[in-house]
């Protein structure tokens, strides 16, 4: 179960060398990673990151329209996913600069594909820890494996949209998830104009997970920013 959980994470690869992107993608898929996307520039990487919401990114430092360090900082404006830098530069100052920005790891080309796979797996396990489909809240539990909420002995099924919204909140539990990010999680590549629908889904989710939906303690509104899921324990 743990292996499947981590292999199902979405990985974004960013490099301007197509042959290298193809090679890494092939190795990841052969190793069981089912969701891999690539980008060859800062702009295409940003567009993909915003729309697809990857769980991890592997960034090349040298890109045709900028560099991986500035890309990292832009990605950090809307998500806290783990990042591994991949570059031909081996100077200590570049490695230290990337790690100083908050990157999780740094690899220098050329590299062994198996080592890259190993490091990606280590980062995913460290960052996302162990999959636990039963999530404990103040007055209820979410069972993601069954797509339902358990409250006061009752099993309340989640709709597909409610499930996607709760998954996005759970992946960033304790942190703010913006309205745009939740709309993208539920409605995909064209999330604009769904704010009112999102509010309606949030209201129905609260009716399932909260003991007092009008005074929520688990699904909190952060005014002007978005929402936050508060776990118990």
N, C-alpha and C positions, 0 to 999 in steps of 0.2 A: 504493500500500500504506500509506504514512504517513497519507494523508488518511483512509482507512478506519479505520485504527487509532485515531486521535483521535476520529473521529465515533462510534465504538462505545463511548466512555467514558460511564459513568453519571453524570448530572448531577441534583442535587437542588436545586429552586427553593423558597425559603421566603419567603412574603409573605402579608399578610392581605388584599390586594386581588385578588380572583378574576379580575377583568378583566385585570390586569397579568400574573398568572400564566399565564392563557390565551394572552395575546399573546406572552410570552417563549417559552412552550412551542411555540407554532405556528412562531415564527421559527426556533427551534432545530431542530425537525423538518424544516422546509422547507430548512434549510441542511445536512441530512444526519445530524443527531444522532438516533440511533435509540432511545436509552434516557434518557428524561426523566421524573422524577416531581416532584410538587408537595406542599407542606404549607403550612398557614395558621396554625400556632401552634408554640410551642417544643416542646410535648409531642408533637404529631404529627410534627414534624421529627425529634425524637430517636428516636421509634419507627421511623420510616422509615429513618433513618441506620443504626440498629443492625441492622435486618432486611435491608435492601437493599444495604448497603455501597456507597454511591456513590463515584465517583472524584473528584468535585468538588461543592462546594455554593455556591450564590448566596443570601446571607442578607440579608433586610431587617432594619434595626435596630429598628424599632418593630413589636412583635407584641402580640397581645391578652393573652397570659399571661406576658409577660416582654419581654426584648430580645435582639437578635441578638448582642450582646457576650457575655452570659451563655450563650446557646445555643452560641456558638463555643467557649467554655471547656469546656462539657459534652461537645461533640463531640470536642474534643481529648483527652478522657480515654480514648477508645478507638480513635481513628483520627487520622492525620496528613494527611488529604486537603487539597488547596488550597481556599481560601475567598475569595470576592469579596463584599464588603459592598455592598448596594444600599439607598439610603435617600433620603428627602426632605430630610434635614438636610444642610446644606452647611457647617456650622461647622468650622473647622480643628481644634478640639479633638476632635471626634468622628472626623474622618478620621485624625488622628494617633493617637488612642486605639485605633481598630480596627487600624491598621497596626502599632502597638506591641504588640498582642496576638499578632501573627504572621500577620495576614491577608495575602493576596497582592495584593489590589487593592481599590479603593474607587470606586464610582460614585454620582453624585448624580442623583436624579430632578428634572426629566424628562431622558431620555437618548435617544440615537439607537439603535434596535435593532441596527443594523449595527455600531456601536461596541461594544456589549455582546458581540456574537458575536466580534468581533475580539479583545477582551480575554480572553474565555473560551478562544479558540484559542491565544493567546499563553501563558496560564497553563498549559494542558494540555501544550503543547510544552516549556515550560521545566521543568515538574515531572516529566513522564513521559519526557522526552527522546525518543529515537528507538526505535521498535519494533524489537526484535531477537529473533525467535522462537527463535534458537539461543543457549541460555544455557550458559555455560561454568562448570563446577564443578571441584572438585579432581581427581576421578577419572572424570568423565563429562561429557556434554552433554545438555541437554534441548532437544528440537526441538518447540516448541509447535505449529508449523504441521502437524506429522505426528503429534502426540500420542505421542511416543516418547522413550525415553532411549537414548543411544548410549554404550556402554561397552565398551572392549576390542574394538572392531570389531563388536560385536553391537548389534542394534536391538531394544530391549525395549519393547513397546507399553504405554501407560498406560491404565488403566481410566478411566471417566468421573469417578469420585470422586477418584482419584489426580490426574487432570488439574486438577480444580477446586481441590484442596488446594494443589498446586504453583503454580497461577496466583495464589492468594491470598498464598502465601509470596513469590513472585517480585515481585508488586506492591509488597511492603514489604521487599524484599531488604535484609538487613543490620539490620533492625529486628525487634523481637519482635512476633509475631502471636499473639493469645491463643487459648486453646482454644475459647472461645465463637465467636470470629470464624471460625476454621477450620471449626467445625461448621456455622455459618451458610452459609459458602461452599459446603459440600458437600451440606447437607441442607435449605437454604432457610429459610423462615419459622418452622419449628418444630424448632430444632436441639437442644432439650434431651433428655438421655438418650443422646446419641450419643458420649460421651467414650470409652467402650471401643472402639467401632467406629473412632473417629478414631485411637486408638493402634494398632489393627491395620493401618489404612491407612498410617500413618506407618512402621510396621515394614516393610511391603511396599515402600513407596517407597524406604526406605533400602537394601533388598536390590537395588534397581535402580540407584540413583545412587551408592552408596558402595562403595569397594573393600573396606572392612572394616565391614560394617553394625553390628557390635557396638561399634565405636569410630568413630562418625560425625564427619566434619569439615565436611560441607556442610549437613546438616540437623541443627541443634543443638537439644537440649532445654534450655529455660530453666526451671529447676525452680520449680514453683508459679505460673508465668506462661503459658508456651506454647512456641512453637518459633520458630526463626530460620533462614533460608536464607542461606548464605554463598557469594557468588560469587567466581570467580577473576578476577584482573586488575582 
